[in-house]
Amino acid sequence: MNPNPSRQRGAVAIMVAVSMFVLLAVVGLCVDAGLAYLVKARLNAAVDSAALAGARAVTTGNNQTEQIASARAAAADFFAANIPNNYLLSSPRITSTNVTFSGGQATIDVVAEAPMPVSIMQIMNFTTLTPVAAAQTIRNDLDMALVVDTSGSLEDSAATVRASAKIFLNKFNVTQDRIALIHFASGVETDIPINPLARGFNRTSMNSKITAYNFTGGTSSFEGMYRAREQLNTVPLASRSTMRVVVFFSDGAPTSFGSYLTFKNQIDCNRPGSVDRILEWGGLGDLNSSKLDYVSDGCKTWRGSINTRNLQSAVRSLPEWYNARPASSNREFPVVTGTPRPVTADISTPELLERNVLRASRNLAESIAEKTRSEGIYVFTLGFGPGLKEAFASDTSTNGEMIMKCMANTADALPRCRKPDQPLGMYCYAATENDLTPCFSRLASAILRITK
């Protein structure tokens, strides 16, 4: 018989009370911590989206003050859209959005919290829990050459091409990114060269140049790519950006390239020009003009005057190597070759001239793109219109779209031109004018390479 049952009952009561307190604490911890976990997960997602939005918006503005304000505003908007106020009784808010510029990189740091009341945990003197989340987004620096086809086949779509190119440029940061603007047709012109040392680009001047584009002439894709690579390589090694890229826009397959032609009578012409697949169409085009101009001096008489002669019959042959630029003396790019398309120097008949010039134009475009990528430069291509799907009788094996995929080194490019050890680019096809701006936007998103 227990000598003191009342004491035993008291001990049990204390143990039960303590157990109940512990149980309530555990239950409270489970309930309140569970709610806090849900808030924390939503807060993380909101902060991530805010940091990404800030990185995208940091391109807006003509100076760093405006760019920081734009990034902060976008971060706040996306944060609010992804975690509403009073979510599970919490009060989410951004505590800081820091934007820092270093070299050509913009770093966006977003920190947020979501204080929330507790329920059962109040018995342990807790009144609130405060989930905290942080995210960082780094927008890489960029050196870019935008190459725009202004050949005559684009004349009917000129307004849309101009507008889409301008919208594309708006995606980039005028104080951090370096951009060169180039356009080509029969020849090529650098509208705005890249800044070799200072960062940034003049978007207003580029927009003015784009507005003034005149759409006429042939398609010297090699010359456009050659100039783009040349521009990017003017930036000294120590100053080059993390991301180097060529964006190449065209509506058709290459049809011409630059050359010093060997004339039967050398006094007829002693200057390089743009050679089209049908020389009578364009004469010997001015290599440094995108318009349908002709090289000066004696060469000019090949078109549009009483002295016009058959240029094809006056030329001996095509050169073995690309030779139209001073830097091309090292025989980098073969004209006469057996691969990927057989090309001979023979242009003794109009049929041979068209076949060999057209095939050489296509080979050269792929070769200069491959050389560009071998130097760590990404190539992004944008093709427009049904002409890219068509094949010439002189080259039935490929069309313009296949060539542009080869130039970009896409995953679905022809097996013969895929280079796994070179940068993998992107190709976007715009079937109609309505697809042009979305295609440019897709390329811009890929180029920015926003990383976390």
DAVEN-V173076 format. One record per backbone hydrogen bond with DSSP energy under -0.5 kcal/mol. NH is the residue of the N-H (numbers start at 1). CO is the residue of the C=O. Records with the same first field share a line. If there is no record, write none. Layout:
# DAVEN-V173076
NH=CO + CO
This chain:
# DAVEN-V173076
5=2
8=4
9=5
10=6
11=7
12=8
13=9
14=10
15=11
16=12
17=13
18=14
19=15
20=16
21=17
22=18
23=19
24=20
25=21
26=22
27=23
28=24
29=25
30=26
31=27
32=28
33=28 + 29
34=30
35=31
36=32
37=33
38=34
39=35
40=36
41=37
42=38
43=39
44=40
45=41
46=42
47=43
48=44
49=45
50=46
51=47
52=48
53=49
54=50
55=51
56=52
57=53
58=54
59=56
60=57
61=59
67=63
68=64
69=65
70=66
71=67
72=68
73=69
74=70
75=71
76=72
77=73
78=74
79=75
80=76
81=77
82=78 + 79
83=79
86=90
87=84
88=86
89=86
90=87
91=115
93=113
95=111
96=111
98=109
100=107
102=105
105=102
106=139
107=100
108=106 + 137
109=98 + 107
110=135
111=96
112=133
113=93
114=131
115=91
116=129
117=89
118=127
122=119
123=120
124=121
125=122
126=121
129=116
131=114
133=112
135=110
137=108
138=451
139=106 + 137
140=138 + 448
143=243
144=178
145=245
146=180
147=145 + 247
148=146 + 182
149=249
150=184
152=217
154=151
155=152
157=154
158=155
161=157
162=158
163=159
164=160
165=161
166=162
167=163
168=164
169=165
170=166
171=168
172=169
174=59 + 172
177=173
178=142
180=144
181=192
182=146 + 180
183=189
184=148
185=187
186=290
188=287
189=183
191=181 + 189
192=181
196=194
201=174
203=201
206=202
207=203
208=204
209=205
210=206
211=207
212=208
213=210
216=150 + 214
220=185
221=219
224=220
225=221
226=222
227=223
228=224
229=225
230=226
231=227
232=228
233=229
234=231
235=232
236=196
239=236
240=236 + 237
243=141
244=242
245=143
246=378
247=145
248=246 + 380
249=147 + 247
250=382
255=219
256=219
257=275
259=273
261=259
262=317
263=261
264=314
266=264
268=265
269=266
273=259
274=285
275=257 + 273
276=274 + 283
277=255
281=278
282=278
283=279
285=274 + 283
286=293
287=285
289=286
293=291
295=284
299=296
300=297
301=298
302=299
303=300
308=305
311=309
314=310 + 311
315=311 + 312
316=262
317=262
318=345
322=333
328=325
329=326
330=327
331=328
334=332
335=320
336=320
337=335 + 343
343=337
353=349
354=350
355=351
356=352
357=353
358=354
359=355
360=356
361=357
362=358
363=359
364=360
365=361
366=362
367=363
368=364
369=365
370=366
371=367
372=368
373=369
374=370
375=371 + 372
376=373
377=372
378=244
380=246
381=426
382=248
383=428
384=250
385=430
388=385
389=386
390=387
392=395
395=392
398=395
400=390
401=388
403=399
404=400
405=401
406=402
407=403
408=404
409=405
410=405
413=410
417=414
418=414 + 415
422=419
423=373
425=408 + 423
426=379
428=381
430=383 + 428
431=429
435=432
436=433
437=433
438=434
439=435
440=436
441=437
442=438
443=439
444=440
445=441
446=442
447=443
448=444
449=445
451=138
